[in-house]
Amino acid sequence: MGIKKIVFSVFFLFTLYHCAGKDFYVAESLRPQWKVFTDDKLNPFDESGYKAIHISLDLAQAKGRFLQIESYDTFYLFINNKFVIQSKRLILNPDSLKQIYDNAIFISLYQPKGINSLETNWVSLFRNDSLYNPKRPSQSFSNFILVATLVLLVFFTGLYQTNPQLTLDYLDFTKLFFLRDREESQIVLRITSSVNLLFYLFCSLLTSLALVTAAHYSNQGLSFLARSATLTTGQEIGQWLILALSILGLLMAKLAFVTLLALLYDWRDVAGFQYFNFVRVLLISLAILALVSIFCFSFSINLNYFNLLKTGSVLLAAGLGLLFLKLLTSTSFRSFHLFTYLCASEIFPLVILIKVILF
């Protein structure tokens, strides 16, 4: 038995002794916060037959209340994905739990015969008065999504108003399939110009938002992102911006690496066209993911955002295949030399990135 489990058992027995013979009054039901794990993500409980439910709790907001869990059938309690105890009735002191775990805990309750008579409540030794007004569930992530979306819309509008032709070039889906199309525009080939740098920043912000959203709605991968239910809107925005700057740094590192490799192969004219094509594919892929997300949200369709990111990776790989065909038909490079060049500059970095982030 682990140390935490031993300590929990001591606190649990102390709580039972301390609360024996006392009457508790229900202060707030936790049923609206129940979640079930379906389609590889947590979804709201929909009254269907499930054997397990999950609840994210902020113990700092307990304010003198106790956590009561009871059922006619035996249930198994897990805290932060670790088995703690089995029982039919528990009354837990949040202050005791905070000494073992953090303020934010993730509770899972499992019943082999299904969740039927299970009840989870905040209870108190005193009745709520007529002026009692429980705190509303946190809307920090929804507020963050709203702010981030508005920022990106304003940013994109500014880019389009100041550079309409370049914006249309980046988002022109049909040009991905023009195998003999080579961008002759100087603003395209000058990949380090201030205008292009703004597009790289916009792409970084959009990619960061996609990763943060997938991390919030999925329990798979993306372990480098914080998923605490107690994050404020400001903290969510801070995490989004820090991740966006990290992604921008990776894009700049890729640009430097592609330029250096093109010099080593003596293909100086390839770097600008290649990098522009990569950013175009990335932006179009993110735009497709955003449209799919908006469509599913509008029609209340359950969506696995983590699998959506995997779909985006497939689109990036498809864009890489089109780039190979473009360079093969538009230049005099031998296919073997071109393949080794793309392996070093595109394929290996993409495989490593997907492995680190998604798997």
Contacts in CASP RR format, 6 or more apart in sequence:
PFRMAT RR
TARGET T0000
AUTHOR 0000-0000-0000
METHOD contacts of the structure
MODEL  1
MGIKKIVFSVFFLFTLYHCAGKDFYVAESLRPQWKVFTDDKLNPFDESGY
KAIHISLDLAQAKGRFLQIESYDTFYLFINNKFVIQSKRLILNPDSLKQI
YDNAIFISLYQPKGINSLETNWVSLFRNDSLYNPKRPSQSFSNFILVATL
VLLVFFTGLYQTNPQLTLDYLDFTKLFFLRDREESQIVLRITSSVNLLFY
LFCSLLTSLALVTAAHYSNQGLSFLARSATLTTGQEIGQWLILALSILGL
LMAKLAFVTLLALLYDWRDVAGFQYFNFVRVLLISLAILALVSIFCFSFS
INLNYFNLLKTGSVLLAAGLGLLFLKLLTSTSFRSFHLFTYLCASEIFPL
VILIKVILF
4 82 0 8 1.000
4 100 0 8 1.000
5 82 0 8 1.000
5 84 0 8 1.000
7 99 0 8 1.000
7 100 0 8 1.000
8 79 0 8 1.000
8 84 0 8 1.000
8 85 0 8 1.000
8 100 0 8 1.000
9 85 0 8 1.000
11 93 0 8 1.000
11 96 0 8 1.000
11 97 0 8 1.000
11 99 0 8 1.000
11 100 0 8 1.000
12 85 0 8 1.000
12 90 0 8 1.000
12 92 0 8 1.000
12 96 0 8 1.000
14 96 0 8 1.000
15 66 0 8 1.000
15 91 0 8 1.000
15 92 0 8 1.000
15 93 0 8 1.000
15 96 0 8 1.000
16 91 0 8 1.000
18 93 0 8 1.000
19 66 0 8 1.000
19 91 0 8 1.000
22 125 0 8 1.000
23 125 0 8 1.000
24 66 0 8 1.000
24 68 0 8 1.000
24 91 0 8 1.000
24 123 0 8 1.000
24 124 0 8 1.000
24 125 0 8 1.000
25 123 0 8 1.000
25 124 0 8 1.000
25 125 0 8 1.000
25 126 0 8 1.000
25 127 0 8 1.000
25 128 0 8 1.000
26 68 0 8 1.000
26 121 0 8 1.000
26 122 0 8 1.000
26 123 0 8 1.000
27 65 0 8 1.000
27 121 0 8 1.000
27 122 0 8 1.000
27 123 0 8 1.000
27 124 0 8 1.000
27 128 0 8 1.000
27 132 0 8 1.000
27 134 0 8 1.000
28 65 0 8 1.000
28 121 0 8 1.000
28 122 0 8 1.000
28 134 0 8 1.000
29 119 0 8 1.000
29 120 0 8 1.000
29 121 0 8 1.000
29 122 0 8 1.000
30 55 0 8 1.000
30 57 0 8 1.000
30 120 0 8 1.000
30 121 0 8 1.000
30 122 0 8 1.000
31 45 0 8 1.000
31 119 0 8 1.000
31 120 0 8 1.000
32 137 0 8 1.000
33 55 0 8 1.000
33 56 0 8 1.000
33 57 0 8 1.000
33 137 0 8 1.000
34 44 0 8 1.000
34 45 0 8 1.000
34 53 0 8 1.000
34 54 0 8 1.000
34 55 0 8 1.000
34 120 0 8 1.000
35 42 0 8 1.000
35 43 0 8 1.000
35 44 0 8 1.000
35 45 0 8 1.000
35 53 0 8 1.000
35 54 0 8 1.000
35 55 0 8 1.000
35 56 0 8 1.000
36 42 0 8 1.000
36 43 0 8 1.000
36 44 0 8 1.000
36 45 0 8 1.000
36 46 0 8 1.000
36 48 0 8 1.000
36 50 0 8 1.000
36 52 0 8 1.000
36 53 0 8 1.000
36 54 0 8 1.000
37 43 0 8 1.000
37 52 0 8 1.000
37 54 0 8 1.000
37 219 0 8 1.000
38 302 0 8 1.000
39 302 0 8 1.000
39 304 0 8 1.000
40 218 0 8 1.000
40 219 0 8 1.000
40 220 0 8 1.000
40 304 0 8 1.000
40 306 0 8 1.000
40 307 0 8 1.000
41 217 0 8 1.000
41 218 0 8 1.000
41 219 0 8 1.000
41 302 0 8 1.000
41 304 0 8 1.000
41 305 0 8 1.000
41 306 0 8 1.000
42 54 0 8 1.000
42 217 0 8 1.000
42 219 0 8 1.000
43 302 0 8 1.000
45 53 0 8 1.000
49 114 0 8 1.000
49 115 0 8 1.000
50 114 0 8 1.000
50 115 0 8 1.000
51 110 0 8 1.000
51 111 0 8 1.000
51 112 0 8 1.000
51 113 0 8 1.000
51 114 0 8 1.000
51 115 0 8 1.000
52 108 0 8 1.000
52 109 0 8 1.000
52 110 0 8 1.000
52 111 0 8 1.000
52 115 0 8 1.000
53 108 0 8 1.000
53 109 0 8 1.000
53 115 0 8 1.000
53 118 0 8 1.000
54 106 0 8 1.000
54 107 0 8 1.000
54 108 0 8 1.000
54 109 0 8 1.000
55 106 0 8 1.000
55 107 0 8 1.000
55 108 0 8 1.000
55 109 0 8 1.000
55 120 0 8 1.000
56 104 0 8 1.000
56 105 0 8 1.000
56 106 0 8 1.000
56 107 0 8 1.000
56 229 0 8 1.000
57 67 0 8 1.000
57 104 0 8 1.000
57 105 0 8 1.000
57 106 0 8 1.000
57 107 0 8 1.000
57 229 0 8 1.000
58 103 0 8 1.000
58 104 0 8 1.000
58 229 0 8 1.000
58 230 0 8 1.000
59 94 0 8 1.000
59 97 0 8 1.000
59 98 0 8 1.000
59 101 0 8 1.000
59 103 0 8 1.000
59 104 0 8 1.000
59 105 0 8 1.000
60 98 0 8 1.000
60 103 0 8 1.000
60 230 0 8 1.000
61 135 0 8 1.000
62 94 0 8 1.000
62 95 0 8 1.000
62 122 0 8 1.000
64 94 0 8 1.000
64 95 0 8 1.000
64 124 0 8 1.000
65 94 0 8 1.000
65 122 0 8 1.000
65 123 0 8 1.000
65 124 0 8 1.000
66 91 0 8 1.000
66 92 0 8 1.000
66 93 0 8 1.000
66 94 0 8 1.000
66 122 0 8 1.000
66 123 0 8 1.000
66 124 0 8 1.000
67 90 0 8 1.000
67 91 0 8 1.000
67 92 0 8 1.000
67 93 0 8 1.000
67 94 0 8 1.000
67 97 0 8 1.000
67 120 0 8 1.000
67 121 0 8 1.000
67 122 0 8 1.000
67 123 0 8 1.000
68 89 0 8 1.000
68 90 0 8 1.000
68 91 0 8 1.000
68 92 0 8 1.000
68 119 0 8 1.000
68 120 0 8 1.000
68 121 0 8 1.000
68 122 0 8 1.000
68 123 0 8 1.000
69 75 0 8 1.000
69 77 0 8 1.000
69 87 0 8 1.000
69 89 0 8 1.000
69 90 0 8 1.000
69 92 0 8 1.000
69 109 0 8 1.000
69 118 0 8 1.000
69 119 0 8 1.000
69 120 0 8 1.000
70 88 0 8 1.000
70 89 0 8 1.000
70 90 0 8 1.000
70 118 0 8 1.000
70 119 0 8 1.000
71 88 0 8 1.000
71 89 0 8 1.000
71 111 0 8 1.000
71 116 0 8 1.000
71 117 0 8 1.000
71 118 0 8 1.000
71 119 0 8 1.000
72 88 0 8 1.000
72 116 0 8 1.000
72 117 0 8 1.000
73 88 0 8 1.000
73 111 0 8 1.000
73 113 0 8 1.000
73 114 0 8 1.000
73 116 0 8 1.000
73 117 0 8 1.000
74 86 0 8 1.000
74 87 0 8 1.000
74 88 0 8 1.000
74 111 0 8 1.000
75 86 0 8 1.000
75 87 0 8 1.000
75 88 0 8 1.000
75 109 0 8 1.000
75 110 0 8 1.000
75 111 0 8 1.000
75 118 0 8 1.000
76 83 0 8 1.000
76 85 0 8 1.000
76 86 0 8 1.000
76 109 0 8 1.000
76 110 0 8 1.000
76 111 0 8 1.000
77 83 0 8 1.000
77 84 0 8 1.000
77 85 0 8 1.000
77 86 0 8 1.000
77 87 0 8 1.000
77 90 0 8 1.000
77 107 0 8 1.000
77 108 0 8 1.000
77 109 0 8 1.000
78 84 0 8 1.000
78 107 0 8 1.000
78 108 0 8 1.000
78 109 0 8 1.000
78 110 0 8 1.000
79 97 0 8 1.000
79 101 0 8 1.000
79 105 0 8 1.000
79 106 0 8 1.000
79 107 0 8 1.000
79 108 0 8 1.000
80 101 0 8 1.000
80 105 0 8 1.000
80 106 0 8 1.000
81 106 0 8 1.000
81 108 0 8 1.000
91 123 0 8 1.000
97 105 0 8 1.000
103 230 0 8 1.000
104 228 0 8 1.000
104 229 0 8 1.000
104 230 0 8 1.000
109 115 0 8 1.000
109 118 0 8 1.000
109 120 0 8 1.000
111 118 0 8 1.000
138 229 0 8 1.000
138 230 0 8 1.000
140 231 0 8 1.000
140 232 0 8 1.000
140 233 0 8 1.000
140 234 0 8 1.000
140 235 0 8 1.000
140 236 0 8 1.000
141 216 0 8 1.000
141 231 0 8 1.000
141 236 0 8 1.000
143 233 0 8 1.000
143 236 0 8 1.000
144 233 0 8 1.000
144 234 0 8 1.000
144 236 0 8 1.000
144 237 0 8 1.000
144 240 0 8 1.000
145 213 0 8 1.000
147 233 0 8 1.000
147 237 0 8 1.000
148 205 0 8 1.000
148 209 0 8 1.000
148 237 0 8 1.000
148 240 0 8 1.000
151 205 0 8 1.000
152 202 0 8 1.000
152 205 0 8 1.000
152 206 0 8 1.000
152 209 0 8 1.000
155 202 0 8 1.000
155 205 0 8 1.000
156 167 0 8 1.000
156 202 0 8 1.000
159 167 0 8 1.000
159 198 0 8 1.000
159 199 0 8 1.000
159 202 0 8 1.000
160 167 0 8 1.000
162 195 0 8 1.000
163 187 0 8 1.000
163 195 0 8 1.000
165 185 0 8 1.000
166 185 0 8 1.000
166 187 0 8 1.000
166 188 0 8 1.000
166 195 0 8 1.000
166 196 0 8 1.000
166 199 0 8 1.000
169 175 0 8 1.000
169 183 0 8 1.000
169 185 0 8 1.000
169 188 0 8 1.000
169 280 0 8 1.000
170 199 0 8 1.000
170 279 0 8 1.000
170 280 0 8 1.000
170 283 0 8 1.000
171 280 0 8 1.000
171 283 0 8 1.000
171 284 0 8 1.000
171 287 0 8 1.000
172 280 0 8 1.000
173 284 0 8 1.000
175 181 0 8 1.000
175 280 0 8 1.000
176 277 0 8 1.000
176 280 0 8 1.000
176 281 0 8 1.000
176 284 0 8 1.000
176 319 0 8 1.000
176 322 0 8 1.000
177 322 0 8 1.000
178 326 0 8 1.000
179 322 0 8 1.000
179 325 0 8 1.000
179 326 0 8 1.000
179 329 0 8 1.000
179 330 0 8 1.000
180 326 0 8 1.000
180 329 0 8 1.000
180 330 0 8 1.000
181 326 0 8 1.000
182 273 0 8 1.000
182 330 0 8 1.000
183 189 0 8 1.000
183 273 0 8 1.000
183 276 0 8 1.000
187 193 0 8 1.000
187 195 0 8 1.000
187 196 0 8 1.000
188 196 0 8 1.000
188 272 0 8 1.000
188 273 0 8 1.000
188 276 0 8 1.000
189 272 0 8 1.000
189 273 0 8 1.000
189 276 0 8 1.000
190 196 0 8 1.000
191 255 0 8 1.000
191 271 0 8 1.000
191 272 0 8 1.000
191 275 0 8 1.000
191 276 0 8 1.000
192 255 0 8 1.000
196 276 0 8 1.000
199 279 0 8 1.000
199 283 0 8 1.000
200 248 0 8 1.000
200 251 0 8 1.000
200 252 0 8 1.000
200 279 0 8 1.000
201 244 0 8 1.000
201 248 0 8 1.000
203 251 0 8 1.000
203 279 0 8 1.000
203 282 0 8 1.000
203 283 0 8 1.000
203 286 0 8 1.000
204 244 0 8 1.000
204 245 0 8 1.000
204 247 0 8 1.000
204 248 0 8 1.000
204 249 0 8 1.000
204 251 0 8 1.000
205 240 0 8 1.000
205 241 0 8 1.000
205 244 0 8 1.000
206 283 0 8 1.000
206 286 0 8 1.000
206 290 0 8 1.000
207 244 0 8 1.000
207 247 0 8 1.000
207 282 0 8 1.000
207 286 0 8 1.000
208 240 0 8 1.000
208 241 0 8 1.000
208 243 0 8 1.000
208 244 0 8 1.000
208 247 0 8 1.000
209 240 0 8 1.000
210 286 0 8 1.000
210 289 0 8 1.000
210 290 0 8 1.000
210 305 0 8 1.000
210 309 0 8 1.000
211 222 0 8 1.000
211 225 0 8 1.000
211 243 0 8 1.000
211 309 0 8 1.000
211 357 0 8 1.000
212 225 0 8 1.000
212 236 0 8 1.000
212 239 0 8 1.000
212 240 0 8 1.000
212 243 0 8 1.000
213 293 0 8 1.000
213 305 0 8 1.000
214 222 0 8 1.000
214 305 0 8 1.000
214 306 0 8 1.000
214 308 0 8 1.000
214 309 0 8 1.000
215 221 0 8 1.000
215 222 0 8 1.000
215 225 0 8 1.000
215 227 0 8 1.000
216 227 0 8 1.000
217 305 0 8 1.000
217 306 0 8 1.000
218 304 0 8 1.000
218 305 0 8 1.000
218 306 0 8 1.000
220 306 0 8 1.000
221 306 0 8 1.000
221 357 0 8 1.000
221 358 0 8 1.000
221 359 0 8 1.000
222 306 0 8 1.000
222 357 0 8 1.000
222 358 0 8 1.000
225 239 0 8 1.000
225 243 0 8 1.000
226 235 0 8 1.000
226 239 0 8 1.000
231 239 0 8 1.000
250 353 0 8 1.000
251 279 0 8 1.000
254 275 0 8 1.000
254 278 0 8 1.000
254 349 0 8 1.000
255 275 0 8 1.000
257 345 0 8 1.000
257 349 0 8 1.000
258 271 0 8 1.000
258 272 0 8 1.000
258 274 0 8 1.000
258 275 0 8 1.000
258 345 0 8 1.000
259 271 0 8 1.000
261 341 0 8 1.000
261 344 0 8 1.000
261 345 0 8 1.000
262 268 0 8 1.000
262 270 0 8 1.000
262 271 0 8 1.000
262 274 0 8 1.000
262 345 0 8 1.000
265 337 0 8 1.000
265 341 0 8 1.000
267 331 0 8 1.000
267 333 0 8 1.000
267 341 0 8 1.000
270 327 0 8 1.000
270 331 0 8 1.000
274 323 0 8 1.000
274 327 0 8 1.000
274 345 0 8 1.000
274 346 0 8 1.000
277 319 0 8 1.000
277 323 0 8 1.000
277 326 0 8 1.000
278 323 0 8 1.000
278 346 0 8 1.000
281 315 0 8 1.000
281 316 0 8 1.000
281 319 0 8 1.000
281 320 0 8 1.000
281 322 0 8 1.000
281 323 0 8 1.000
282 316 0 8 1.000
284 315 0 8 1.000
285 312 0 8 1.000
285 315 0 8 1.000
285 316 0 8 1.000
288 312 0 8 1.000
288 315 0 8 1.000
289 308 0 8 1.000
289 309 0 8 1.000
289 311 0 8 1.000
289 312 0 8 1.000
292 303 0 8 1.000
292 308 0 8 1.000
293 303 0 8 1.000
293 305 0 8 1.000
293 308 0 8 1.000
295 301 0 8 1.000
296 302 0 8 1.000
296 303 0 8 1.000
297 303 0 8 1.000
306 358 0 8 1.000
309 357 0 8 1.000
309 358 0 8 1.000
310 358 0 8 1.000
313 350 0 8 1.000
313 354 0 8 1.000
313 358 0 8 1.000
316 350 0 8 1.000
317 350 0 8 1.000
320 342 0 8 1.000
320 346 0 8 1.000
320 347 0 8 1.000
320 350 0 8 1.000
323 342 0 8 1.000
323 346 0 8 1.000
324 338 0 8 1.000
324 339 0 8 1.000
324 342 0 8 1.000
327 333 0 8 1.000
327 338 0 8 1.000
327 342 0 8 1.000
328 335 0 8 1.000
328 338 0 8 1.000
331 338 0 8 1.000
333 341 0 8 1.000
END
